[in-house]
C-alpha cells in the first residue's frame, strides 16, 4: 500500500474539520470576512486529541468548536507567520492568534526552523512557546500522523501538512494560483521549487485544502489542481519566473 494511502482503521479515526473565517467562526469580524482564511482541526477521534492549524481571529470560538466535537486541542501548527494565519498586527489592527491560544492552553506552536524568528516577531511568542521542525518531521496526534513538509517561497519557513492523503497547504498553493512572493521572506524561485519538487511527493489522489477560500470550491483533488492551476502551466523554471516572479 502506498504510504500516503490511509488505512481503513486510521481513516475511521481521523478527525478533520475545515473552518472558514467570517462564517464558521469570527462571523462579526470584518477582516475575517475579507480575508476568508481557513482554519483546520486535525486529530484522533478515539483519543479525542487534536491540533489546530493557523488559529486566528477568534481563538476562544475555535477552542469551543473543538470542545463541541468532544475534542481537546493538544497543539497548534503554523503554515507561516502572516498575521491573518496566526495573529498579530494586520493593517494596524491587532488580530487574535497563537499568542492568545497559548495563553488559554498549555500547548506548543509547531513551526519550521526558518520561520521561528518571523513568528516570534509577529505574534510575541517566545522560544519556549515554539516547537521547531525540519522538513519531513512527523507529528503524532493520538495514532494519526501528520507529515510536515517545508515549502519555502511564500515565506522562508512556509510548511504544508500531509495527513491521510489530505494536503493542508496554507498559502503555498491554492486551487487557483499560489502565494505571493513579494512580501518579506518571499522568494519566487523557492516557491517554484516547492511546487514542482517538494510537493511532487504528494500524489494526484490527495485532496488539496488551501489556506484561503479563493475558489468557489473549498478543496479539490491535487491531480485536478495540477491540470487546471496556471502555476503548473510553465514547462521550465525560467518560464515560471517570467510569469510569476513579482
Buried (B, 14 or more C-beta within 10 A) or exposed (E): EEEBEBEEEBEEBBBBBBBBBBEBBBBEBEBBBEBBBBBBBBBBBBBBBBBBBBBBBBBEBBBEBBEEBEBBBBBBBBBBBBBBBBBBEBEEEEBBBBBBBBEEBEBBBBBBBBBBBBBBEBBBBEEEBBBBBEBEBEBEBBEBBBBBBBBBBBBBBBBBBBBBBBBBBBBBBBBBBBBBBEEEBBBBBBBBBBBBEBBEEBBEEBBBBBBBBEBEEEBBBBBBBBEEBEBBEBEEEEEBBEEBBE
